[in-house]
Amino acid sequence: MGYAVMKTAIDTDTDYLLSRQPVYDSKVNVAAYELRSAHTPETALAIYNMFTGTGLDQIVGEHEGIISLIPEVLSDDLWQQIPSSRVTIAYFADIEPRRDTIRRVFTLAKKGYRIAVSDSLSPDSLETLGNVAHIIKLDILRYMPDVLERRIRELRNFDAKLLAEHVDSYDEMEYSKSLGFDLYQGGFLCKPAAGKKELPVNRLTMMRLLAKLQDPKLAMADLEKIVSLDVTLSYKMLQYANSAALALPRNVSSIGHAVRMLGMELLKTWSTALLLSSVEDKPQELMNLSLVRARMCEQLAEAKKIPNKESFLSGGLLSVLDALLDCPMEKAVAELPLADEIKDALIKQTGPIGEALRCTIAYERADWDNVKFQGLPLASIRGSYMDAIAWARKLYSGLLT
């Protein structure tokens, strides 16, 4: 399908979906975001238009983007809109590339684009494309351990970083690191690490404060006292209250002043976020994911005009509590005086909050068949996700730095 025909189709079709999947280095810092989309050739142009100018910044921020090409995008040369300094162009298609596809990928490399390919290509295709690849991705679930080790040795003949895909537990992460992978991708970040039986003292302290913050009977004076007694928490809260992110008309000089200026619910939410971010031995991306989930759940509730949207925000914010505490979610929330609807959402993903959380997690994982919330149009759900990414980034700059 040609460029002009695609553009006409896109004007009336806005239901494409786009999410980002973190790619981590060996220290579990975000090295890049792979962008995954649910689209047809008719909507490809709308997606690739996002990758020009500020659109790429909106979804990946300061990080590199890994953008998968479908054959139609290659044939229409849409990649020419994307700045080569910010992206790696990936060919992860399930179909074997034709000769003209390989030629176009080589053209990309000559134009200065970094290239990523899958190791599942045929030996001939991999031999050809592997010589220009910056990244080669391996699905670790495809191989038995001895075969995987042999495959890694074979791929080290190429001058490319090896990316382990489907790293879905911390044990798999450690195993992949032992094999010498350079990059890692999968759901391990949101899983509790195995083998930890007792909470460290600092996390027990955090849980006690969280319990007080989640108490529905908490009075404004009590909130002020809780925050004031924790020096780090009160400093961070005042720092945030006076940040450009809020742009309040006057400086906030005390926690009591902050409570009066920002309101009870907002201060409880930000105090909760700060406490969660205080877990120092967890990757920063886990807290970022928590904030994105919180905002997206809240936005979904707002789009359907559901009252008490703050509960949706709390559900998203606390959805990584099991990973932060390295224990099952049932145990993580047992000591918190949460409303039953929030507990049910966190443990069983039931009820309206659980439905929003299911939709949000499905979106972040590019599980497109399960991206749905009470009949909302896909374009509205996508908008909630994009807003959540921007909101979380702004919050980090004002609240968590």
Order of alpha helices (4+ residues) and beta strands (2+ residues): alpha-beta-beta-alpha-alpha-beta-alpha-beta-alpha-beta-alpha-beta-alpha-beta-alpha-beta-alpha-alpha-alpha-alpha-alpha-alpha-alpha-alpha-alpha-alpha-alpha-alpha
